[in-house]
């Protein structure tokens, strides 16, 4: 991750004058404390700077090449998950295809009552049915979906870093975010999704030095 010019200035000031308060850093750079807050957050979370109450910021000196990794490990799925696109297991392959097209997604999560995860359906699954000249309007997706427990999942407390590793390992585009069901013991309720796009958007945020 490339540091912004302002972040490099902050590091230089803290290295030479630390420990130093955020207010003093803002004064030296002629910015408000609020303006510098996102930069100080990024530099602190990345381990380049550290901060102590009533003392101020001081230089630690982690290599900037580790900034992305540290931030991704501290960023949780719960803060970046998106709304899951779900269908019932009795949905036909044709209706599932239409849903994928309308929602612009490559994966559908198949659920029972109360949002209990029972399967995952991908574009590849539907393509296999289509190539086999199956009557898509008559076939339920349950015959093509991947079933529990053979589904990779994450929880809201999973780190974005671990979610990204799992996406690569499983060679999938999307993972369901699940929590234990309150109505069915041993079952999982779908509460979100994390995708390769989720990871890409976070990378863009970090590149723009937004607060994470």
Order of alpha helices (4+ residues) and beta strands (2+ residues): alpha-alpha-alpha-beta-beta-alpha-beta-alpha-beta-beta-alpha-beta-beta-alpha-beta-beta-alpha
